[in-house]
């Protein structure tokens, strides 16, 4: 279906403004909203629900866009905010891992349970179809429910429901690619260093560049690579760990920086590969250009925090933090450009096989 048709029906039913977190299925919807509507980038789905509650208090009927794996982040505000205050709103939720349709392993559980969860939480919903007239009917039905019952409603969007809509790729002031940065990092750290890589393309590029039993490829659970690294570093103080993170992931759970600073694992280097985009879901912009992550890391009591933009600077800082008089944690923000190979491989091993291989290396 044409994405403009969706927004036509949303406008006819007075839905908006829009906020949320990207998903590859939602790429045409979010790209259109960014270009043509009042869309506000959120760092997490739970935050988006809070923003939506503010819109509701301003007498609007907001729309929150999310991947179904991110729906879990909304359960607390949904049940303790929107449903308690009777805020009418619409959630656009993609159906990754829909039963019978191949998808990545991180979507299996939520794919199977999404509709059950909506029913359990008493959220009225409709599921997308290929018929334009069904789209109009669904939005009107959901609007009627939201307004008469004063409650959140959901429109579940299947893969391929909407035609493509072009993306504007964010520009960063760097000629360094993420792939080049990962290669430099992997070649300039001690051979016994364990790497925890965040979900999406950073893990896939590390897999391609230097697959090893010393790598833990975080599947799904966006934003958790840093806290996984913290738990490992605290329990294995004689082992060196490097967290390969992304700007969207750091922003999603930025409180983890404060927790790392509190417990100060001396054996942790935290690298944020910042391309200013949610590249794995379509390269929609993050808000990282407005945030000085190094100052936040220092304010959180990391031992050091530096920003680099070139290959030479990255090599130098990796060497510097490894030989620093003051032990970690150290934070490195690597500004990289957006873009990746079209033939980027995906892990062939299952998440459990990845887990067992990594644990055996410790």
Buried (B, 14 or more C-beta within 10 A) or exposed (E): BBBBBBBBBBEEBEBBBBBBBBBBBBBBBBBBBBEEBEBBBBBBBBBBBBBBBEBBEEEBBBBBBBBBBBBBBBBEBBBEBBBEEEBBBBBBBBBBBBEEEEBBBBBBEBBEBBBEBBEEBEBBBBBBBEEEEBBBBBBEBBBEBBBEEBBBBBBBBBBEBBEEBEBEBBEBEBEBBBBBBBBBBBEBBEEEBBBBBBBBBBBBBBBBBBBBBBBBBBBBBBBBBBBBBBBBBBEBEEBBBBBBBBBBBBBBBBEBBBEBBEEBBEBBBBBBBBBBBBBBBBBBBBBBBEBEBBEBBBEBBBBBBBBBBEBEBBBBBBEEBBEEEEEBBBBBBBBBBBBBEEEEEEBEEEBEEBBEBBEEBE
